[in-house]
Amino acid sequence: MMADTTQVHQQALVEAIKGCSAEVSEVQPGRWEFCLVNGRTLPVSAAVSDGWVLLDAEVASVALDDEKVGQTFWRLLQVNGALPQAVKFALDHHSHSVHLRTEIPLDRPTSLAKPIRRACAGFATGLKRFHDPGAPRRKPGTAPAADQNNTEWKEWCAAGKWQYSERPSGELNVQLDTPAAVSYALVTRRKHGGVAIACEIARFKSLSQRSRLAIAVLLLGGCAAVRMARAAVDSDPDEPAARLEVTLSGGSHADRFVHALSSLSVACRLCGQREVSALRNDTVATHYLRARGWSLKPTGVSALSARKEVSHGNLANHLAASS
């Protein structure tokens, strides 16, 4: 039965991709490649794995030896918050390459045509923003709606035993599953449809170049490690805030809502408030970057071919030992 379901999902994925690309090639069983063309050509891989549709495209291999790498990574975090369909920039720690990714849970037998079309549009937007040095523009759709109808959210939280409190605006504060430190996610209905679920993890009045790079490497690496969730930084010039978030399209249901809360919980455990706070310290940031394979030079940083691996899940222990 599982094999039959997977095959149905794979067939639906291929049909959905054909609506976005003229040519789709199966490169190995269960994985396809296609190209998006929007001024530039972007090869994209697609697969069905463990109940998820996974789309991935390598945007650039990072091998910079000047100070711009930290600025670039920070700008990608700013862009992340404006990308549609939960598309995100992510950093592959093994290859030091920047990717565009999105993960779509197959929690209900619905058509994939619309989410794949939105994801491809998000990839095209991400590629354009990657090559655009200008400041990212927030989409109007990210503004909160005047009517925060939360009846469904409260029912879903109660059914899943997620503790929550209600704000006067109707938004919900939901306590995430983070045993080591209490974390809350704010659930907001967006003005032009969809739901945003976000957990603020830090605010920055000032950061050294090294700490900024280390935090960006941590957060973009978390985007690669955790499905559905993404890290973002707002573009406030005085006190930018970093957050972990999941965006849901209109018509979301209980299963997708619970998936989002679970994903955010995992993300907060891996790269939440404690980890970001530790990396504000330059010494800790230096140890972390070296452990992640970055060569630190007086004039900047560059990627190394030989790397000492550190488990993302044991980051807090590593940082504590290095401080």
N, C-alpha and C positions, 0 to 999 in steps of 0.2 A: 504493500500500500504506500509506504514511504517513497519507494522508487517511482511509483506512478505519479504521486503528487509532485515530486521534484521535476519529473519530465514535463508535467503540465505547466509548472512555473517557468521552466526553461523555454518552452515553446511560446508562452505568453511574453517572456522577456524579448525573445528574438523578434516577434511581431511588433512589439512596442518600439524597439530600436529602429526597425525599418521605417517607422514614421518620422525618424529624425536623421537618418543617414541612408544614402543610396546603396551602400554596400556594407554587408556584415559578414565577417569571416570567423568560422570556428577554428581556433588555433590549437585547442586541445579539448578533450571531452568535458563539457560543462563550462567552457570559457570562450568568450567571443571578443573580437576586436572590431572597432569601427572608427571612423574619423568624423569629427565635427569641423566644419569650415565656416569661419566668420572673420574674414580678413587673414587669419592664420589658420593653419591646419593643426588640429589637436587629436592625436590618437588616444582612444579610450578603450579600456578593457572592461568587460562585464561578466559577471558570474552569479550563479545561485549557490549559496552555501549556508547550511544550517538554518534555513528559514529566513534568509536575508538575500536581497538583491544587492550586489556590491558593484559600484562603478568607481573606476580609478583612472587617473590620467597623470603621468609625470609631466610637470611643467618646466622644471629646471633642475640641473644638478648643481649643488652648492659647492664651490671650491674657490671662495673669495679670500683674498689675502689683504683686504683693507677694512676700513671701519664701516663700510656700507652694509655688511651682512646683518648687523643688529638692527639697523634702520629698516632694512627690507623686511625682516621677520616681524618687526613691530607693526609695520604697515599692513602686512598680511593679516595680522590679528584684528586690525581695525576694519579691514575689508570683510573679514569673516562674518561680522554681525549684519552685513547688508546683503549677503548672498541668499538667493531663494532656494526653496526645497531642501533645506538642511545641507546644502553643499558647503564644503569647508576646505580651506587650505590645511595641509597636514605635512609634517616633517618625518620622513622615513629615517630612523636613527641608523639603520644598517648602511644605507647608501648615501646618506646626507643629501637626499634629493627632496625637492618640494613637489607635492602632489595636490591635485584637486580630487576630492573624494565625496561620496555620499553613500549611505546605507539605508535601504528601505526594508523594514520588517514585513515579512509575508504572514501577517497575523490574521488576515481574512482573505477569502477567495474573491478578490476584486480585480478589475482590469488594471494592467500596469501601464496602459497607454498614457494616461494623464501624468502620473508621477515621473515616468521616464522622460516625457516631453519637458516637464518642469526642471528636472535634473539636468538635462542637456542644455536648456536655456541658462541654468545656473553655472554650468561649466563654461559656456561661452562668455558669460558676464565675468566670471572669475579670471579667465585668460586675458580678457581685455583689461581688467583692473590690475593684473600682475604687471602688465607692460605700461601701465599708466601711472606715472609718478605723482599725479595729483592726489589730493585728499579724497578719501572715499566719501560717497554721498549716501546718507541714510535714505532708504525708501520710505515714502509716506505710509506704506502699509504696516510699518513697524510701530506706529503710534498706537496708544491704547484706545479701545473703543469706549464711547460714552456709556454704553450699557454693558456691564460686566455680568451677564447672566451666568451664574455659577452653579445652578442646580445640579447639572450633570456632574461637574467636577466634584462636588461634595459627595454625591452618590458613589462615584468611582473611588474616591479616597476612602470612604467608609467601607466599601466592599473589599478594598485591598489592605485595610488596616493602616492607612497612611494618616498620621495625625496632622491636623491643619488648624489654622485660625483664619477668620475672615476679616478683611479690611473694610472700613466704611465704604470704599469705592466698589466693593464686590470682588476685588482680587483676593486670591487665596495665598497664604503662606503655608507651604507644606514642608514638614520636617522630613529630611532625607535619611536614608539608611546609612549613616556614617558614624559608627560606634566610637571612634577615637575623638571626634570633635563634632559638636552639634552644628548642622548646616540646614539652611532653609532655602527653598526655591519659591520664587514668586510666580504665580500663574496668572497670566494676563491675556484677555481676549484683544486681538489687534483690530484696528479701525477698519481695515479693508479685508478682513477675513483671516481665519487661522488663530492659533494660540501660541504664545511664547511662554516657555517655562525656563526661568533663569535663576542662577545662584551667584550673587556677587561674592568674589573671593578676595578682592584687594582694591585699594585706592592708592594712587601714587602721586605724591607731591614732587618728589625728585627721585631719580634713580641714576646710578653710575652706568656708564656704557657697558661694563661687564655684567652687572646685575640684570640690566635690561635684556642683554643677549641670553643670559642663562634662563630668565623667566620665559622669554619667547621660545627658546628651545624646549623647555619643559612643556609649555602649553600647546605648541604645535605638535610636539611628540604625543601629547595626550589625545589630540585630534586623530592621530593615526592609530592609537591603541584602543580607543573606546568607540564602539559603534553608536551612531545616532547623535551623540553629544558633540559639541564643538566649543572651543574657547574663542573669546572675542574681547577686544579692548575698545572702549569708546574713544572718540577723538577730541574729548575735552582738553584744551591746551593747559588748563590750570591744575586739574586733578583727575586724570583719566582713571576709569574703573575697569578692572578685569572681571570677567564673568564666565561661567560655564552655562551653556544653554542648549535647549532643544526647541526647534520650531516645528509646529504641526500645522498642516494645511486644514482648510475648512472641512467639516464632515468627519473629523476624527472621532474615534470611539474609545471605549474603556480599555481595550487591550493596548492600543497605541499610547494612550495616556499613561498607563502603568509602565509600559516599555520606556517611556520618556523619563519617568521618575527613577526607575531602576538604573538607566543609563547615566543620569546625572549623579546618582549616588556613587556609582563606580568611578566616574570622572573625579568627583570630589575626594575620594579616597586616594587617587593616584596623583592628582595635581591640584589640590585644594588650597585652603588658606594657610595651613602649616608649611607646606612645601614652598609656596610662593614667598611667604614671610621669611623663611630661612635663606632664600636666594637673594634677599636684599643685602645680605652680608657679602662683601667682595671676596673674602677668603673662601666662604662656602661656595659662592658662584664659580670661582676659579676651579675648585676641586670637582664640582659637578661637570663643568664644561670639559675638563681634561678627561674625566671618566667617560664622558659621552663621545670622546674622540676628536675634540677640537684642539687644535694647536694654538696656543696663546702667544702672541708676539707683541713687542712694543708698539708696532704699527697697526696691529689688528689681529684677526683670527683667520684660520683656514682649516679646512677639513683634512683629517689624516686618513691614510689608507689602512693603517693598523689601529684597532680600537680596543680599549679595555671595556668590556660589557658590564653594565650595571643594571640590575633588574629594575624596571620602572616601578614595580609594585613595592620594592624595598627602598625607594628613594629617601623616605624620611629617616630610616635607620642609617643609610649611607651619609646623609647630610649631617646627622648628629655625630657620627664617628669622625667626620672630616673637619668639624668646627673647632 
